[in-house]
Amino acid sequence: MGSYEPVLLKNRGVEGSCTLKVHRAGGGYAGAEKALKLSSDEVIEEVKKANLRGRGGAGFPAGVKWSFLPKDREKTILCVNGDESEPPTFSNRVLMESDPHMLIEGIIIAAYATRSQVAYVYLRVEFHEQFHILQLAIDEAYAAGLLGKDVLGSGFDLDVYVHRGAGAYVCGEETGLIESLEGKRGWPRIKPPFPAVEGAFGLPTVVNNVETLANLPHIMTRGADWFQSIGAGSSTGPKLFCLSGPVNRPGCFEGAMDMTCEELIYGDDYGRGMVDDVGVKAVFPGGISMGVLTGDELGMKMDFDDPRNFGLLGLGTAAAVVVDVETDMRDVLLNVSRFYSHESCGQCTQCREGTSWMYRIASRIAMGAGRIEDLDLLEQVSGRMGMMPGYSICGLPDGAAFPIRGLVQKFRTEYEEHMGRQRDGRAEAVLRVLN
């Protein structure tokens, strides 16, 4: 893989990168100026031509999503998903704290394309510093005539507000986000109607992820062909990858989606290998919800399509969690199941009960009291959950099922070996962790 020139993270580490002055010095807001000289439909067509796929998890083409809005609508709302609740994803946070004006410029372009006159940035409540950075940048943009009435002298009006959520995983789902934005409990809505028809406050609404919108200024200034030249197939354009675990260089990195998981972990521009050269036992390459790879499956490409060839739900947020060979996979199973049991909103029976039962079973296994039939039961429960088989309102149970099922299927031998020699004192140790 050749060298890569950062686009989304070009200002990271630059002094004053949060300011309008620095952003404009690097050509900032040129993309918005170009977009505002075109018609809304022309901007949408350029985004469609670029095939900008959503960076928030689903990978759905942004331009196509915008096209679902009713043609005869009078008002539209743009919601920017900055909740970033997928463990351990932090690329949106890095973007907002290093170059908030890039996001604001992307918001202007998306709002103009979708004929939205108001945009809400739904921000995770724990992002205290990022909230203040983003709000200061919004204030700068208003003062410079980039937001408010007659944006850049185009006749287009746009107001942007930051709304802080309560830190619930399920509010990363767009209708759960909308419910929370309206001041209600963050429960995903039954669909249809879809947000494009009836979303926030009953109006047609489009929801886009922070990283998705950050790509828009570069598509407008450099063109769809440039965007298509990065990566391969239907996985093109700049992409942010998070990397955590016992690697020498954890962090947020930018690259093309033609890299492999192994290159992300061991590449000199990325993770630079494992601490103390320990081996890799497992990797969750797209955030926990997408599923798990074994240490022998690191050749998987970090794109939108190849993960499915390895039994994964998809690329997700491209936030890789590395597990070393010294880790007990019972602990991994316990942590994953505990998270989803805690974060289920409880609205759908199979999710509420399924995540709870998987956590109980995983707890029993972790405490050294597991049974072989527990592994079969975990596979059965995880196979009967989710929106994909038609059992739930949102995709949280799919995200809960894929990692659990993958862990059981790919590491079954290890679990069985542990069960064959239930370790003394294991229950007390696990209880200390849980408490």
C-alpha positions, 0 to 999 in steps of 0.5 A: 500500500502506497503513502497516503496524504491525510485529508480529513485529519490534515489539520490535526496537530496544527496550532489553532486548527479549531479556528476559522482563520486556520480552516480558511487558510487551508482552503476552507469553505471553498466547498460550501461556496461552490455548492451554494452556486449550484442547485440543490439537485446538482449537489446531490448528483455530485455526491451520488457520483462520488458514492459517498457511503455513510461512515456511521456504520450502515454504509448507505450512500448519502446522496441516495438517502437524501433523495428519499425526501419528499419532493413537495416538502416545505421544511426539512431538518438535518440531524448530525449524529455525533453520539458516537456510542459504538465501543471503542469509536472516537473518530468523530470526537477527533474530527470535532476537536481538531477541525470543527469548521470542516464539520460545519462546512459539511453541514452547510453543504448537506443542508443546502442539498436537502433544503434544510434551514435548521441543523441539530448536532446531536452530541454525546454528553461526555464530549465536554471539551468537544462541545465547547470547541464546536460551539465556539466554531459555530459562533465564529461561523455566525459572526463571519456570515457563514451561518444564519441569514443569507449564508455567504450571500447566497440567499440560503438561511441556515441555523445550527444548534448543538443538542447534548444527549444523555449518552445512551447507545441506542440513541446512535440509531437515527430514530432513537436520536430523533426521539431524544432530540424531541425531549422524549425517552430515547426509544427507536421508532417503529418504521414506517414512517421513515425519518425522510417522510416524518422525522424530527418534530414530524418534519422530513428529516435526514440524519448523517454521521459527522465523518460522512459530512466532513467528506462533503467539502472535499468532494465539492472542491476536488470532485467525485472522480478524485473521491472515487480514486481513493480505495477500490470498488464501492469502498472509496474516499478518505476513511478514519480508522480507530485502533485500540488494545495492546498495540504500540500506537493506538489512535485514530488514523486516516487511510484508504479502505483498500488496507487490510486489518493486518496493515492497520495493526502492523503498518508503520503509519498505523498501529506499528505492531503489538506491545512486546510482540505478543500475538493477536488472538482476536480483533473486532475490526468495526466496533464490537457490534460488527463481530470478531475475527481470529488472529488468522483472519487479519487479511480481511480488507477494511472496506464495506464488503469484505467483512461479510466474507468473514461472518461479520455484519459489516465494516461498522465504524471501522474501530478495531479492538485488538485482543492479544493471545494472553487474554481469556476469551471468557472475559471478552464474552462477558464484557460484550454481553454485559454491554448490550444487556445494559444498553438495550432499551427494552422495547423489543422482547427478544432484545430485552430478554435475549441480551439479558439471557446472553449476559447471564450465560456468559457470566456463568461461563466466566465464573467457571461454571459453564456447560457445553450446552451453554455454547449451543444456547448462546448460538440459538439465542443470538440467532433469533434476535434482530432487525435483519430476521424481522424481530426488532424495531432497530439494529441493536440486537443484531449488533449484540448477536453478531459478536456473541455468535462469532465469539462462540463459533470461532473460539468454541475450542477455547471455551470447551477447554476451560469448561473441561478444567473449571478453575478454582477461584474463578467465580470470586475473581469474576464477581470482583470485576462485576462489582 
